[in-house]
Amino acid sequence: MRRFPHRRLASAAVVLSGALALSGCQLLSPGPGDGPETGVESVNPEVVGDVPADLESFYTQEVAWELCEETFACATVKVPLDYADPARDSINIALIRSDATGESQGSVLVNPGGPGGSGVNIVKDALTYVTSDRLREAYDVVGFDPRGVGKSSAVDCQTDEEREADRLEYLEPEISDEEAFETLTAEAEDFAAQCAERTGELLGYVDTDSAARDLDILRAAVGDQDLNYLGFSYGTALGAAYAELFPANTGRLVLDGAVDPSLSNEEITLGQAQAFETALRTYVADCQLSSDCPLPAGIEEGVAVIQDLFRSVEESPMTAADGRLVTIGTFFSGFILPLYDNNNWTLLTGALDQALQGDPSAMLQLADLGAEREADGSYLTNSNAAFIAINCLDYPMTNDPAELAADADELAEASPTFGPYLAYGGVTCDAWEYGPVLAPAPASAPDAAPMLVIGTTGDPATPYDWSLALADQLETSVHVTWDGEGHTAYGRAGDCIEDLVDDYFVDGTLPEDGVSCD
């Protein structure tokens, strides 16, 4: 019997934002001075550069910065809905700014990943986690929600009640493969229709190239002649797309937890499945060093207990202490979240111990955190809908049952624990009203300024080899390795990575290609 998920379950962006919250980050405390600068600012024509006449009004618009969240400044910038026809309509991009605590050298724009992650939320809630004191002293740090995401003009697919009803659905274990595929296809069609009805034509314009073109308007809006950019995970793909489109405007770009843009959606899913399976075994070995570990001795024996638990939840969903149902999709999401950061493995051990005793409450709390969902079933962001919408435009996907079945078998072989729950992602996009507008291709930006690409050897979400591939494709980049566990490095990896990144941002000093940090 082949296992089918009830929609694609794993999203690097969604879980990354949860991992940041797990680390106990707090709002940035006010720095010296009288707080953020606010008011209406006119864009300096010198920073705009040579732009097409039909885009000039977007590049030269006035930007009104207002006090928000007590210690930040917020603004909204207009960008074209469709860059092929800029006069047709505009959409909004939301920004949040933390002013430099020292003399500002300009701005660094931050993207936390995804697609679907909120840069506004990352700067608001996790600034001290994703940036160093030295960077914040030298730069204004600006978070933005890309088109389709969060507080910007956003993809909207379901009410909170509909999302919660979706979470509770699951496929009966005895259903046939044919019946399961028909059910998934029908659900995908319903979901796509909901998105089209609630979002409208924006749904066809949330691709990564359009978001990269937005970045150049944001660069002008913050008053910088060159873009300085910190991109994590999917944010590396967005940064690479920008470098390819606007090489003359690249400043200092750091791409951490790199995505290989030459890979297909199926290759990305397979790579993640393999990397998470490796991360699981590393976690199990670490867990077994502790007397609190609920797993038996031996890595394979410990993994087998976890796989049996997954199958048990799949066949018979559990009920948490607050009465909420925990299906396999919810359980999977909660389990995989702490694998993004080895500092959170102890949380996984505690949740696993409870679940093995029949209580999934802690695992549900982890799933809530990853989905940015409150216990009452309300959702804080649209990250999952944005993730689907952007990927459906960025990647051609198959819905051929035979090909999907073959992919599912390959995933299950590569990752016996997680692979079965990552299959059949193409079903959703096949029902999409808007077809893919992009296709996988190697990045190429030979005329861009030097860039810094970072890879983590134990990264489960963006495998280390992807960072090597991106660095090889970007002719002007240098590659740095963190020999560590978890997703991305800057902000988690200690002084070695932090100093290399800060030296580049603050002083313009790049490390030698191939430098490694333990």
Order of alpha helices (4+ residues) and beta strands (2+ residues): alpha-beta-alpha-alpha-beta-beta-beta-beta-alpha-alpha-beta-alpha-alpha-alpha-beta-alpha-beta-alpha-alpha-beta-beta-alpha-alpha-alpha-alpha-alpha-alpha-beta-alpha-beta-alpha-beta
